[in-house]
Amino acid sequence: MEKRRWIQPLATVQGFVANEYVAACWAVTCDLPAEGANRFVKGGHDLGAYDAIGGEHRAGSCGTAGHYTILTDENNVPYKMIEYQNLIQKDLDCTLYTDGSYTTPKDIATVKANETIYWSTKSRQNGADQIFQHYGHTSGQTNHS
Amino acid sequence: MKEPKYQTQPEFILREIGNETVLVPVGVTGELENCMISLNETYGFLWKQFQEPCTVSKAIENARDRYEDPEGLMERQIREAVEEFVKRSVLKVVEE
């Protein structure tokens, strides 16, 4: 049997409260691991790509489908972006930008379905804080949770 | 030292709905009360490993049989996932 590629285990906890608005959300995936030019390879395997400031973007992490979710309110207006890590939905320490120069902040409320977006996150890489510059597209498919 | 075995708690029922795997807590109180836990493919695979008592090493070995791990993250991520499940009382230690 051909082996499948390991991806990071992800679990989403969805709580239900009576008479609460059912939140919609859009899945977001970082496209840089697949599309970025600065590849990094280990053991003969292409693992992803570096962004312009040296952040590693891996297919098994930010490149995993639905690794990020944009939550929308009852008017289908985005208000929060979340990165899934294990069983915990963590508020993403991120900033959205208008384009790939990552210089002009973008209000998340202006994000549209099926739009390419640019955002940065910050986490530890090799023992030091690293900013990661991502780009990807919103799914446009409304999922309800 | 003998490695502990873990097993899923009977209060969490696994259901495959379409192409999605979910855990439904039944009779659970606390932070997972009235929740549904959606698992991606690898988390669903791990859950099935622990439906019978199983060590983490055995789960990792089974994962290596099924998945390629070019980034070398599999073992660490499995151990972290198990630790998270145990911390939230979704997995229990059955043998030490």
gemmi code that builds the backbone of each chain (N, CA, C; Angstrom):
import gemmi

chains = {
    "A": [
        ("MET", (0.851, -1.195, 0.000), (0.000, 0.000, 0.000), (0.882, 1.240, 0.000)),
        ("GLU", (0.576, 2.145, -0.915), (1.372, 3.363, -0.987), (1.135, 4.202, 0.268)),
        ("LYS", (2.233, 4.722, 0.818), (2.104, 5.494, 2.050), (1.581, 6.886, 1.753)),
        ("ARG", (0.801, 7.385, 2.685), (0.334, 8.762, 2.595), (1.315, 9.656, 3.336)),
        ("ARG", (1.246, 10.932, 3.060), (2.163, 11.871, 3.691), (1.599, 12.289, 5.046)),
        ("TRP", (2.453, 12.248, 6.062), (2.045, 12.631, 7.400), (1.771, 14.129, 7.447)),
        ("ILE", (0.652, 14.487, 8.065), (0.367, 15.897, 8.330), (0.110, 16.062, 9.823)),
        ("GLN", (0.291, 17.245, 10.308), (0.142, 17.504, 11.736), (-1.265, 17.166, 12.197)),
        ("PRO", (-1.402, 16.374, 13.274), (-2.751, 16.083, 13.784), (-3.423, 17.377, 14.227)),
        ("LEU", (-4.636, 17.574, 13.773), (-5.380, 18.765, 14.152), (-6.755, 18.362, 14.653)),
        ("ALA", (-7.170, 18.988, 15.734), (-8.509, 18.734, 16.270), (-9.164, 20.074, 16.537)),
        ("THR", (-10.405, 20.177, 16.186), (-11.163, 21.401, 16.390), (-12.287, 21.126, 17.360)),
        ("VAL", (-12.329, 21.905, 18.416), (-13.405, 21.754, 19.393), (-14.484, 22.767, 19.048)),
        ("GLN", (-15.668, 22.266, 18.806), (-16.777, 23.138, 18.448), (-17.833, 23.020, 19.531)),
        ("GLY", (-18.058, 24.132, 20.200), (-19.017, 24.112, 21.289), (-20.390, 24.517, 20.820)),
        ("PHE", (-21.395, 23.986, 21.434), (-22.776, 24.313, 21.087), (-23.466, 24.926, 22.290)),
        ("VAL", (-24.089, 26.053, 22.052), (-24.857, 26.717, 23.097), (-26.230, 27.013, 22.514)),
        ("ALA", (-27.272, 26.684, 23.272), (-28.635, 26.860, 22.766), (-28.891, 28.308, 22.397)),
        ("ASN", (-29.539, 28.489, 21.275), (-29.969, 29.804, 20.815), (-28.820, 30.752, 20.518)),
        ("GLU", (-27.625, 30.221, 20.313), (-26.524, 31.103, 19.950), (-26.394, 31.103, 18.432)),
        ("TYR", (-25.976, 32.221, 17.887), (-25.758, 32.301, 16.447), (-24.734, 31.263, 16.004)),
        ("VAL", (-25.049, 30.560, 14.955), (-24.127, 29.553, 14.439), (-23.090, 30.249, 13.568)),
        ("ALA", (-21.860, 30.245, 14.022), (-20.806, 30.984, 13.331), (-20.432, 30.291, 12.025)),
        ("ALA", (-20.196, 31.098, 11.016), (-19.693, 30.562, 9.761), (-18.204, 30.827, 9.713)),
        ("CYS", (-17.507, 30.116, 8.890), (-16.069, 30.327, 8.815), (-15.558, 29.912, 7.448)),
        ("TRP", (-14.408, 30.482, 7.109), (-13.749, 30.133, 5.867), (-12.410, 29.478, 6.191)),
        ("ALA", (-12.122, 28.383, 5.530), (-10.818, 27.744, 5.701), (-9.779, 28.521, 4.897)),
        ("VAL", (-8.586, 28.633, 5.449), (-7.484, 29.317, 4.769), (-6.249, 28.431, 4.841)),
        ("THR", (-5.544, 28.337, 3.760), (-4.297, 27.570, 3.710), (-3.197, 28.463, 3.175)),
        ("CYS", (-2.031, 28.359, 3.750), (-0.882, 29.107, 3.225), (-0.387, 28.402, 1.963)),
        ("ASP", (-0.293, 29.123, 0.875), (0.125, 28.546, -0.402), (1.641, 28.550, -0.593)),
        ("LEU", (2.358, 29.192, 0.298), (3.794, 29.334, 0.083), (4.539, 28.011, 0.075)),
        ("PRO", (4.197, 27.038, 0.944), (4.957, 25.771, 0.890), (4.923, 25.120, -0.484)),
        ("ALA", (3.797, 25.266, -1.174), (3.664, 24.626, -2.491), (4.177, 25.522, -3.615)),
        ("GLU", (4.017, 26.834, -3.447), (4.281, 27.739, -4.572), (5.555, 28.554, -4.425)),
        ("GLY", (6.091, 28.647, -3.204), (7.250, 29.511, -2.977), (8.482, 29.043, -3.730)),
        ("ALA", (9.336, 29.993, -4.051), (10.503, 29.684, -4.863), (11.695, 29.216, -4.036)),
        ("ASN", (11.836, 29.685, -2.821), (13.025, 29.347, -2.031), (12.789, 28.032, -1.293)),
        ("ARG", (13.051, 26.918, -1.969), (12.719, 25.612, -1.417), (13.728, 25.193, -0.355)),
        ("PHE", (13.293, 24.340, 0.559), (14.275, 23.652, 1.399), (13.965, 22.164, 1.366)),
        ("VAL", (15.046, 21.414, 1.323), (14.957, 19.980, 1.093), (15.675, 19.255, 2.217)),
        ("LYS", (15.092, 18.159, 2.667), (15.747, 17.348, 3.696), (15.578, 15.892, 3.329)),
        ("GLY", (16.678, 15.171, 3.294), (16.609, 13.751, 2.982), (15.997, 13.485, 1.613)),
        ("GLY", (16.210, 14.381, 0.703), (15.680, 14.190, -0.644), (14.221, 14.591, -0.788)),
        ("HIS", (13.604, 15.059, 0.303), (12.196, 15.447, 0.239), (12.073, 16.960, 0.258)),
        ("ASP", (11.262, 17.455, -0.626), (10.975, 18.886, -0.685), (9.966, 19.201, 0.421)),
        ("LEU", (10.402, 19.939, 1.446), (9.556, 20.145, 2.616), (8.755, 21.435, 2.569)),
        ("GLY", (9.117, 22.356, 1.704), (8.392, 23.616, 1.669), (9.260, 24.712, 1.125)),
        ("ALA", (8.987, 25.930, 1.584), (9.728, 27.075, 1.057), (9.944, 28.110, 2.139)),
        ("TYR", (11.017, 28.875, 1.974), (11.275, 30.001, 2.865), (10.580, 31.235, 2.316)),
        ("ASP", (10.140, 32.106, 3.234), (9.638, 33.402, 2.770), (10.818, 34.380, 2.697)),
        ("ALA", (10.523, 35.624, 2.362), (11.576, 36.605, 2.094), (12.398, 36.962, 3.335)),
        ("ILE", (11.857, 36.668, 4.533), (12.592, 37.019, 5.754), (13.049, 35.776, 6.501)),
        ("GLY", (13.079, 34.639, 5.803), (13.676, 33.438, 6.356), (12.757, 32.520, 7.137)),
        ("GLY", (11.480, 32.799, 7.158), (10.559, 31.900, 7.849), (10.337, 30.625, 7.039)),
        ("GLU", (10.303, 29.481, 7.741), (10.059, 28.208, 7.059), (8.549, 27.974, 6.946)),
        ("HIS", (8.120, 27.604, 5.775), (6.707, 27.296, 5.558), (6.624, 25.854, 5.085)),
        ("ARG", (6.002, 25.019, 5.883), (5.988, 23.598, 5.592), (4.600, 23.128, 5.168)),
        ("ALA", (4.615, 22.173, 4.249), (3.352, 21.607, 3.794), (2.600, 20.974, 4.951)),
        ("GLY", (3.330, 20.429, 5.920), (2.689, 19.758, 7.036), (2.217, 20.681, 8.137)),
        ("SER", (2.471, 21.962, 7.986), (2.016, 22.922, 9.003), (1.107, 23.952, 8.356)),
        ("CYS", (1.632, 25.127, 8.062), (0.751, 26.173, 7.524), (0.187, 25.798, 6.152)),
        ("GLY", (0.859, 24.869, 5.469), (0.378, 24.457, 4.158), (-0.701, 23.394, 4.208)),
        ("THR", (-1.093, 22.978, 5.406), (-2.147, 21.976, 5.544), (-3.498, 22.643, 5.356)),
        ("ALA", (-4.358, 22.007, 4.582), (-5.679, 22.579, 4.312), (-6.426, 22.853, 5.604)),
        ("GLY", (-6.927, 24.087, 5.739), (-7.692, 24.447, 6.917), (-6.873, 24.709, 8.150)),
        ("HIS", (-5.570, 24.901, 7.994), (-4.741, 25.182, 9.161), (-5.154, 26.497, 9.819)),
        ("TYR", (-5.699, 27.366, 8.998), (-6.230, 28.628, 9.523), (-7.715, 28.703, 9.193)),
        ("THR", (-8.438, 29.426, 10.022), (-9.856, 29.666, 9.754), (-10.173, 31.116, 10.034)),
        ("ILE", (-10.950, 31.712, 9.148), (-11.459, 33.060, 9.387), (-12.907, 32.918, 9.827)),
        ("LEU", (-13.194, 33.449, 10.989), (-14.569, 33.421, 11.502), (-15.323, 34.643, 11.001)),
        ("THR", (-16.582, 34.401, 10.663), (-17.425, 35.500, 10.191), (-18.651, 35.619, 11.083)),
        ("ASP", (-19.206, 36.824, 11.130), (-20.373, 37.051, 11.982), (-21.666, 36.764, 11.208)),
        ("GLU", (-22.786, 37.161, 11.823), (-24.079, 36.824, 11.211), (-24.307, 37.527, 9.879)),
        ("ASN", (-23.508, 38.533, 9.602), (-23.601, 39.227, 8.302), (-22.525, 38.746, 7.337)),
        ("ASN", (-21.883, 37.637, 7.694), (-20.814, 37.063, 6.874), (-19.625, 38.007, 6.730)),
        ("VAL", (-19.391, 38.819, 7.758), (-18.245, 39.722, 7.780), (-17.169, 39.113, 8.678)),
        ("PRO", (-15.948, 38.947, 8.175), (-14.883, 38.352, 9.000), (-14.531, 39.212, 10.200)),
        ("TYR", (-14.211, 38.540, 11.315), (-13.800, 39.307, 12.482), (-12.598, 38.714, 13.215)),
        ("LYS", (-12.252, 37.473, 12.913), (-11.122, 36.858, 13.621), (-10.504, 35.781, 12.748)),
        ("MET", (-9.185, 35.615, 12.898), (-8.486, 34.533, 12.197), (-7.827, 33.649, 13.241)),
        ("ILE", (-7.990, 32.342, 13.097), (-7.528, 31.387, 14.100), (-6.588, 30.379, 13.460)),
        ("GLU", (-5.541, 30.031, 14.196), (-4.659, 28.943, 13.777), (-4.917, 27.754, 14.692)),
        ("TYR", (-5.093, 26.582, 14.120), (-5.389, 25.400, 14.926), (-4.114, 24.715, 15.371)),
        ("GLN", (-4.037, 24.481, 16.648), (-2.887, 23.753, 17.182), (-3.394, 22.729, 18.179)),
        ("ASN", (-3.251, 21.469, 17.863), (-3.726, 20.393, 18.716), (-5.181, 20.635, 19.060)),
        ("LEU", (-5.535, 20.545, 20.309), (-6.929, 20.676, 20.700), (-7.300, 22.108, 21.029)),
        ("ILE", (-6.358, 23.008, 20.839), (-6.622, 24.366, 21.289), (-6.755, 25.283, 20.082)),
        ("GLN", (-7.847, 26.007, 20.012), (-7.958, 27.061, 18.997), (-7.259, 28.281, 19.556)),
        ("LYS", (-6.143, 28.613, 18.991), (-5.401, 29.748, 19.509), (-5.690, 30.978, 18.677)),
        ("ASP", (-5.909, 32.091, 19.324), (-6.002, 33.352, 18.598), (-4.678, 33.580, 17.904)),
        ("LEU", (-4.762, 33.795, 16.626), (-3.556, 33.938, 15.834), (-2.917, 35.286, 16.086)),
        ("ASP", (-1.667, 35.246, 16.421), (-0.915, 36.492, 16.574), (-0.502, 36.907, 15.178)),
        ("CYS", (-1.358, 37.616, 14.502), (-1.085, 37.897, 13.098), (-1.543, 39.287, 12.718)),
        ("THR", (-1.052, 39.708, 11.595), (-1.495, 40.950, 10.984), (-1.775, 40.674, 9.524)),
        ("LEU", (-2.902, 41.147, 9.042), (-3.205, 41.012, 7.621), (-2.670, 42.231, 6.875)),
        ("TYR", (-2.237, 42.008, 5.650), (-1.684, 43.078, 4.832), (-2.415, 43.146, 3.503)),
        ("THR", (-2.291, 44.282, 2.852), (-3.011, 44.462, 1.583), (-2.337, 43.740, 0.434)),
        ("ASP", (-1.031, 43.495, 0.553), (-0.329, 42.853, -0.556), (0.946, 42.185, -0.058)),
        ("GLY", (1.696, 41.635, -0.986), (2.884, 40.868, -0.642), (4.084, 41.678, -0.200)),
        ("SER", (3.944, 42.969, -0.066), (5.039, 43.756, 0.490), (4.989, 43.746, 2.018)),
        ("TYR", (3.856, 43.298, 2.543), (3.674, 43.194, 3.996), (4.008, 44.497, 4.713)),
        ("THR", (3.536, 45.608, 4.124), (3.811, 46.912, 4.730), (2.540, 47.634, 5.164)),
        ("THR", (1.435, 47.435, 4.454), (0.195, 48.156, 4.751), (-0.816, 47.216, 5.389)),
        ("PRO", (-1.181, 47.446, 6.651), (-2.154, 46.561, 7.301), (-3.506, 46.589, 6.606)),
        ("LYS", (-4.198, 45.471, 6.710), (-5.526, 45.333, 6.099), (-6.514, 44.961, 7.191)),
        ("ASP", (-7.626, 45.633, 7.193), (-8.699, 45.328, 8.142), (-9.308, 43.979, 7.780)),
        ("ILE", (-9.359, 43.063, 8.735), (-9.886, 41.737, 8.430), (-11.331, 41.795, 7.968)),
        ("ALA", (-12.069, 42.801, 8.396), (-13.471, 42.911, 8.001), (-13.635, 43.136, 6.499)),
        ("THR", (-12.583, 43.542, 5.830), (-12.670, 43.800, 4.390), (-12.310, 42.570, 3.562)),
        ("VAL", (-11.901, 41.488, 4.222), (-11.541, 40.273, 3.491), (-12.799, 39.657, 2.884)),
        ("LYS", (-12.672, 39.186, 1.662), (-13.813, 38.577, 0.956), (-13.570, 37.088, 0.756)),
        ("ALA", (-14.644, 36.382, 0.494), (-14.527, 34.958, 0.174), (-13.764, 34.806, -1.141)),
        ("ASN", (-13.012, 33.711, -1.250), (-12.235, 33.419, -2.460), (-11.236, 34.516, -2.807)),
        ("GLU", (-10.730, 35.186, -1.803), (-9.754, 36.256, -2.015), (-8.371, 35.774, -1.596)),
        ("THR", (-7.346, 36.234, -2.317), (-5.972, 35.983, -1.871), (-5.626, 36.984, -0.788)),
        ("ILE", (-5.144, 36.492, 0.317), (-4.802, 37.373, 1.434), (-3.354, 37.173, 1.835)),
        ("TYR", (-2.825, 38.171, 2.513), (-1.439, 38.150, 2.987), (-1.458, 38.407, 4.484)),
        ("TRP", (-0.767, 37.583, 5.227), (-0.760, 37.768, 6.665), (0.562, 37.292, 7.250)),
        ("SER", (0.878, 37.803, 8.435), (2.085, 37.353, 9.117), (1.708, 36.753, 10.463)),
        ("THR", (2.501, 35.806, 10.902), (2.347, 35.214, 12.233), (3.703, 35.223, 12.908)),
        ("LYS", (3.702, 34.965, 14.200), (4.964, 34.920, 14.920), (4.985, 33.693, 15.813)),
        ("SER", (6.048, 32.933, 15.762), (6.210, 31.818, 16.689), (7.687, 31.481, 16.784)),
        ("ARG", (7.983, 30.462, 17.569), (9.378, 30.095, 17.789), (9.877, 29.199, 16.662)),
        ("GLN", (11.040, 29.466, 16.179), (11.673, 28.615, 15.183), (13.139, 28.540, 15.550)),
        ("ASN", (13.610, 27.298, 15.749), (15.015, 27.089, 16.123), (15.390, 27.915, 17.347)),
        ("GLY", (14.469, 27.976, 18.332), (14.775, 28.627, 19.595), (14.654, 30.128, 19.607)),
        ("ALA", (14.231, 30.734, 18.511), (14.121, 32.191, 18.480), (12.776, 32.585, 17.882)),
        ("ASP", (12.303, 33.785, 18.243), (11.059, 34.271, 17.659), (11.272, 34.555, 16.175)),
        ("GLN", (10.333, 34.090, 15.397), (10.419, 34.269, 13.949), (9.092, 34.800, 13.435)),
        ("ILE", (9.159, 35.800, 12.580), (7.970, 36.269, 11.880), (7.840, 35.458, 10.598)),
        ("PHE", (6.630, 35.018, 10.317), (6.368, 34.261, 9.090), (5.427, 35.075, 8.212)),
        ("GLN", (5.770, 35.218, 6.965), (4.931, 35.963, 6.020), (4.226, 34.967, 5.095)),
        ("HIS", (2.933, 34.860, 5.270), (2.132, 33.885, 4.532), (1.323, 34.571, 3.436)),
        ("TYR", (0.914, 33.779, 2.468), (-0.143, 34.213, 1.555), (-0.974, 32.992, 1.186)),
        ("GLY", (-2.224, 33.222, 0.936), (-3.114, 32.121, 0.586), (-4.473, 32.669, 0.202)),
        ("HIS", (-5.431, 31.792, 0.072), (-6.733, 32.251, -0.351), (-7.800, 31.719, 0.599)),
        ("THR", (-8.830, 32.533, 0.769), (-9.950, 32.084, 1.596), (-10.785, 31.108, 0.781)),
        ("SER", (-11.395, 30.159, 1.468), (-12.069, 29.075, 0.750), (-13.300, 29.550, 0.009)),
        ("GLY", (-13.985, 30.516, 0.625), (-15.224, 30.962, -0.004), (-16.374, 30.061, 0.312)),
        ("GLN", (-16.061, 28.846, 0.835), (-17.153, 27.946, 1.187), (-17.473, 28.171, 2.644)),
        ("THR", (-18.696, 28.472, 2.899), (-19.089, 28.751, 4.263), (-19.305, 27.444, 5.007)),
        ("ASN", (-18.526, 27.246, 6.067), (-18.748, 26.107, 6.935), (-19.387, 26.629, 8.202)),
        ("HIS", (-20.260, 25.862, 8.754), (-20.942, 26.330, 9.950), (-20.472, 25.537, 11.136)),
        ("SER", (-20.216, 26.212, 12.225), (-19.776, 25.513, 13.430), (-20.553, 25.998, 14.631)),
    ],
    "B": [
        ("MET", (12.230, 0.357, 32.180), (10.928, 0.767, 32.730), (9.844, 0.527, 31.672)),
        ("LYS", (8.755, -0.091, 32.084), (7.706, -0.459, 31.149), (6.958, 0.793, 30.682)),
        ("GLU", (6.697, 0.812, 29.381), (6.031, 1.984, 28.832), (4.537, 1.907, 29.113)),
        ("PRO", (3.907, 3.002, 29.542), (2.469, 2.946, 29.830), (1.641, 2.756, 28.566)),
        ("LYS", (0.485, 2.169, 28.758), (-0.471, 2.044, 27.650), (-1.610, 3.039, 27.883)),
        ("TYR", (-2.134, 3.528, 26.780), (-3.242, 4.478, 26.841), (-4.434, 3.906, 26.097)),
        ("GLN", (-5.598, 4.376, 26.486), (-6.804, 3.961, 25.791), (-7.798, 5.117, 25.800)),
        ("THR", (-8.623, 5.127, 24.752), (-9.625, 6.186, 24.659), (-10.666, 6.029, 25.755)),
        ("GLN", (-11.179, 7.136, 26.213), (-12.237, 7.133, 27.217), (-13.550, 6.725, 26.541)),
        ("PRO", (-14.343, 5.885, 27.205), (-15.593, 5.420, 26.582), (-16.623, 6.526, 26.399)),
        ("GLU", (-16.413, 7.661, 27.078), (-17.371, 8.760, 26.949), (-17.249, 9.485, 25.611)),
        ("PHE", (-16.221, 9.169, 24.838), (-16.032, 9.832, 23.540), (-16.297, 8.819, 22.436)),
        ("ILE", (-17.278, 9.123, 21.619), (-17.688, 8.200, 20.567), (-17.205, 8.737, 19.236)),
        ("LEU", (-16.551, 7.872, 18.490), (-16.021, 8.257, 17.182), (-17.086, 8.029, 16.126)),
        ("ARG", (-17.284, 9.026, 15.286), (-18.239, 8.901, 14.186), (-17.605, 9.437, 12.910)),
        ("GLU", (-17.824, 8.700, 11.817), (-17.380, 9.167, 10.504), (-18.604, 9.764, 9.816)),
        ("ILE", (-18.548, 11.040, 9.540), (-19.676, 11.718, 8.892), (-19.181, 12.235, 7.552)),
        ("GLY", (-19.583, 11.553, 6.501), (-19.049, 11.901, 5.185), (-17.552, 11.628, 5.181)),
        ("ASN", (-16.776, 12.643, 4.857), (-15.324, 12.467, 4.877), (-14.706, 13.110, 6.114)),
        ("GLU", (-15.543, 13.318, 7.126), (-15.064, 13.969, 8.339), (-15.135, 12.987, 9.505)),
        ("THR", (-14.159, 13.044, 10.381), (-14.130, 12.205, 11.581), (-14.382, 13.093, 12.786)),
        ("VAL", (-15.361, 12.752, 13.580), (-15.672, 13.575, 14.750), (-15.748, 12.704, 15.995)),
        ("LEU", (-15.421, 13.329, 17.124), (-15.603, 12.702, 18.430), (-16.774, 13.395, 19.096)),
        ("VAL", (-17.689, 12.608, 19.590), (-18.842, 13.172, 20.263), (-18.775, 12.788, 21.735)),
        ("PRO", (-18.585, 13.760, 22.620), (-18.570, 13.441, 24.053), (-19.989, 13.149, 24.536)),
        ("VAL", (-20.137, 12.066, 25.283), (-21.452, 11.701, 25.814), (-21.344, 11.634, 27.327)),
        ("GLY", (-22.126, 12.476, 27.997), (-22.091, 12.465, 29.455), (-20.838, 13.071, 30.035)),
        ("VAL", (-20.186, 13.927, 29.272), (-18.955, 14.571, 29.731), (-19.279, 15.930, 30.332)),
        ("THR", (-18.632, 16.252, 31.417), (-18.805, 17.586, 31.995), (-17.488, 18.337, 31.909)),
        ("GLY", (-17.570, 19.642, 32.096), (-16.340, 20.429, 32.030), (-16.199, 21.122, 30.692)),
        ("GLU", (-14.942, 21.384, 30.306), (-14.718, 22.228, 29.129), (-15.156, 21.574, 27.821)),
        ("LEU", (-15.271, 20.263, 27.806), (-15.692, 19.585, 26.573), (-17.175, 19.229, 26.580)),
        ("GLU", (-17.869, 19.728, 27.561), (-19.305, 19.479, 27.624), (-19.992, 20.187, 26.453)),
        ("ASN", (-20.983, 19.556, 25.867), (-21.716, 20.156, 24.736), (-20.793, 20.566, 23.604)),
        ("CYS", (-19.805, 19.750, 23.327), (-18.880, 20.043, 22.247), (-18.842, 18.885, 21.266)),
        ("MET", (-18.283, 19.160, 20.120), (-17.978, 18.123, 19.168), (-16.534, 18.366, 18.733)),
        ("ILE", (-15.757, 17.308, 18.641), (-14.344, 17.457, 18.297), (-14.135, 16.892, 16.902)),
        ("SER", (-13.752, 17.754, 15.988), (-13.518, 17.333, 14.618), (-12.041, 16.982, 14.458)),
        ("LEU", (-11.746, 15.805, 13.959), (-10.368, 15.334, 13.813), (-9.969, 15.284, 12.354)),
        ("ASN", (-8.745, 15.705, 12.069), (-8.265, 15.493, 10.705), (-7.804, 14.042, 10.560)),
        ("GLU", (-7.300, 13.691, 9.389), (-7.021, 12.284, 9.090), (-6.045, 11.664, 10.087)),
        ("THR", (-4.959, 12.386, 10.402), (-3.939, 11.780, 11.260), (-4.398, 11.694, 12.714)),
        ("TYR", (-5.174, 12.660, 13.150), (-5.707, 12.559, 14.509), (-6.718, 11.414, 14.592)),
        ("GLY", (-7.521, 11.252, 13.534), (-8.457, 10.136, 13.490), (-7.716, 8.796, 13.517)),
        ("PHE", (-6.598, 8.741, 12.787), (-5.779, 7.524, 12.782), (-5.271, 7.233, 14.192)),
        ("LEU", (-4.766, 8.277, 14.867), (-4.242, 8.083, 16.222), (-5.337, 7.617, 17.164)),
        ("TRP", (-6.494, 8.211, 17.056), (-7.609, 7.819, 17.931), (-7.880, 6.325, 17.797)),
        ("LYS", (-7.887, 5.837, 16.584), (-8.174, 4.415, 16.360), (-7.078, 3.522, 16.932)),
        ("GLN", (-5.839, 4.014, 16.990), (-4.760, 3.220, 17.588), (-5.027, 2.965, 19.062)),
        ("PHE", (-5.673, 3.931, 19.719), (-5.851, 3.835, 21.165), (-7.235, 3.344, 21.563)),
        ("GLN", (-7.991, 2.842, 20.624), (-9.289, 2.283, 20.992), (-9.094, 1.006, 21.784)),
        ("GLU", (-7.968, 0.337, 21.573), (-7.524, -0.733, 22.457), (-6.257, -0.236, 23.137)),
        ("PRO", (-5.929, -0.745, 24.344), (-4.724, -0.268, 25.038), (-3.492, -0.352, 24.134)),
        ("CYS", (-2.764, 0.730, 24.094), (-1.649, 0.815, 23.156), (-0.608, 1.779, 23.718)),
        ("THR", (0.650, 1.444, 23.511), (1.712, 2.370, 23.916), (1.912, 3.417, 22.826)),
        ("VAL", (2.529, 4.515, 23.223), (2.811, 5.555, 22.247), (3.797, 5.043, 21.200)),
        ("SER", (4.767, 4.233, 21.645), (5.751, 3.693, 20.703), (5.082, 2.842, 19.633)),
        ("LYS", (4.104, 2.042, 20.051), (3.403, 1.192, 19.088), (2.595, 2.055, 18.126)),
        ("ALA", (1.988, 3.093, 18.637), (1.212, 3.987, 17.767), (2.128, 4.654, 16.743)),
        ("ILE", (3.332, 5.026, 17.196), (4.295, 5.652, 16.279), (4.731, 4.648, 15.221)),
        ("GLU", (4.966, 3.409, 15.667), (5.379, 2.361, 14.731), (4.287, 2.132, 13.678)),
        ("ASN", (3.045, 2.095, 14.124), (1.937, 1.899, 13.169), (1.812, 3.086, 12.216)),
        ("ALA", (2.080, 4.273, 12.760), (2.010, 5.463, 11.908), (3.099, 5.414, 10.842)),
        ("ARG", (4.278, 4.942, 11.208), (5.384, 4.856, 10.236), (5.048, 3.855, 9.128)),
        ("ASP", (4.270, 2.830, 9.455), (3.874, 1.853, 8.430), (2.916, 2.469, 7.423)),
        ("ARG", (2.201, 3.475, 7.858), (1.141, 4.014, 7.017), (1.507, 5.344, 6.363)),
        ("TYR", (2.355, 6.127, 7.036), (2.638, 7.486, 6.562), (4.118, 7.704, 6.310)),
        ("GLU", (4.371, 8.494, 5.297), (5.726, 9.004, 5.068), (5.943, 10.192, 5.993)),
        ("ASP", (7.154, 10.355, 6.447), (7.452, 11.434, 7.385), (8.701, 12.196, 6.946)),
        ("PRO", (8.656, 12.837, 5.778), (9.872, 13.482, 5.279), (10.367, 14.627, 6.157)),
        ("GLU", (9.472, 15.247, 6.905), (9.888, 16.382, 7.733), (10.368, 15.941, 9.109)),
        ("GLY", (10.249, 14.647, 9.412), (10.718, 14.151, 10.701), (9.953, 14.704, 11.888)),
        ("LEU", (8.690, 15.052, 11.689), (7.898, 15.642, 12.772), (6.925, 14.662, 13.405)),
        ("MET", (6.766, 13.513, 12.782), (5.706, 12.592, 13.181), (5.787, 12.208, 14.652)),
        ("GLU", (6.945, 11.716, 15.083), (7.036, 11.215, 16.449), (6.727, 12.315, 17.462)),
        ("ARG", (7.314, 13.483, 17.274), (7.072, 14.573, 18.223), (5.607, 14.977, 18.232)),
        ("GLN", (5.004, 15.049, 17.062), (3.608, 15.475, 17.003), (2.684, 14.428, 17.607)),
        ("ILE", (3.025, 13.147, 17.444), (2.204, 12.103, 18.063), (2.312, 12.195, 19.575)),
        ("ARG", (3.501, 12.353, 20.085), (3.672, 12.447, 21.543), (2.935, 13.674, 22.094)),
        ("GLU", (3.005, 14.792, 21.383), (2.292, 16.002, 21.826), (0.776, 15.788, 21.789)),
        ("ALA", (0.300, 15.106, 20.747), (-1.139, 14.867, 20.626), (-1.628, 13.978, 21.768)),
        ("VAL", (-0.855, 12.940, 22.085), (-1.240, 12.040, 23.179), (-1.239, 12.799, 24.503)),
        ("GLU", (-0.200, 13.606, 24.702), (-0.111, 14.385, 25.941), (-1.314, 15.311, 26.078)),
        ("GLU", (-1.733, 15.921, 24.984), (-2.884, 16.824, 24.999), (-4.166, 16.066, 25.323)),
        ("PHE", (-4.321, 14.907, 24.707), (-5.519, 14.103, 24.950), (-5.584, 13.641, 26.404)),
        ("VAL", (-4.438, 13.266, 26.957), (-4.409, 12.810, 28.345), (-4.726, 13.977, 29.276)),
        ("LYS", (-4.150, 15.145, 28.965), (-4.369, 16.324, 29.806), (-5.858, 16.686, 29.844)),
        ("ARG", (-6.548, 16.462, 28.745), (-7.968, 16.815, 28.678), (-8.880, 15.628, 28.962)),
        ("SER", (-8.282, 14.568, 29.501), (-9.049, 13.381, 29.919), (-9.813, 12.745, 28.770)),
        ("VAL", (-9.248, 12.831, 27.592), (-9.856, 12.157, 26.448), (-9.223, 10.775, 26.293)),
        ("LEU", (-7.950, 10.661, 26.681), (-7.266, 9.374, 26.761), (-6.983, 9.086, 28.231)),
        ("LYS", (-6.943, 7.811, 28.599), (-6.609, 7.448, 29.971), (-5.446, 6.455, 29.952)),
        ("VAL", (-4.695, 6.471, 31.046), (-3.616, 5.496, 31.210), (-4.240, 4.211, 31.735)),
        ("VAL", (-3.984, 3.101, 31.069), (-4.608, 1.851, 31.506), (-3.610, 0.855, 32.072)),
        ("GLU", (-2.324, 1.095, 31.829), (-1.348, 0.128, 32.288), (-0.001, 0.807, 32.399)),
        ("GLU", (0.711, 0.590, 33.472), (2.051, 1.185, 33.619), (3.074, 0.097, 33.907)),
    ],
}
model = gemmi.Model(1)
for chain_id, residues in chains.items():
    chain = gemmi.Chain(chain_id)
    for i, (resn, *xyz) in enumerate(residues, 1):
        res = gemmi.Residue()
        res.name, res.seqid = resn, gemmi.SeqId(i, " ")
        for name, pos in zip(("N", "CA", "C"), xyz):
            atom = gemmi.Atom()
            atom.name, atom.element = name, gemmi.Element(name[0])
            atom.pos, atom.b_iso = gemmi.Position(*pos), 0.0
            res.add_atom(atom)
        chain.add_residue(res)
    model.add_chain(chain)
structure = gemmi.Structure()
structure.add_model(model)
structure.setup_entities()
